Amino acid sequence: MPRLKPISGMQLAKTFAKLGYAIDHQTGSHLILRQKTEPFRRLTIPNHSVISIGTLRAIIRQSGLTREEFEKLLH
């Protein structure tokens, strides 16, 4: 399986917008996204120029996606 590529916080927020997430608010340097439809998940994304790979994996897991599904969203 190929490695995850570096991505910024805003790019990640735009990617999750395709799944119905919207920016609810921002606390410091973290974007809080809320899913508009059920199951109404909440994601916290650091608004950094590059998100570390471990943090990215954790966010993908919290969103309920598999890594393959996430990769398809990016393209």
Secondary structure as the mmCIF struct_conf table of DSSP 4:
data_model
#
loop_
_struct_conf.conf_type_id
_struct_conf.id
_struct_conf.beg_label_comp_id
_struct_conf.beg_label_asym_id
_struct_conf.beg_label_seq_id
_struct_conf.end_label_comp_id
_struct_conf.end_label_asym_id
_struct_conf.end_label_seq_id
HELX_LH_PP_P HELX_LH_PP_P1 PRO A 2 PRO A 6
HELX_RH_AL_P HELX_RH_AL_P1 GLY A 9 ALA A 17
TURN_TY1_P TURN_TY1_P1 LYS A 18 GLY A 20
STRN STRN1 TYR A 21 THR A 27
TURN_TY1_P TURN_TY1_P2 GLY A 28 SER A 29
STRN STRN2 HIS A 30 GLN A 35
BEND BEND1 LYS A 36 THR A 37
TURN_TY1_P TURN_TY1_P3 GLU A 38 PRO A 39
STRN STRN3 ARG A 42 PRO A 46
BEND BEND2 SER A 49 VAL A 50
HELX_RH_AL_P HELX_RH_AL_P2 ILE A 53 SER A 63
TURN_TY1_P TURN_TY1_P4 GLY A 64 GLY A 64
HELX_RH_AL_P HELX_RH_AL_P3 ARG A 67 LEU A 74
#
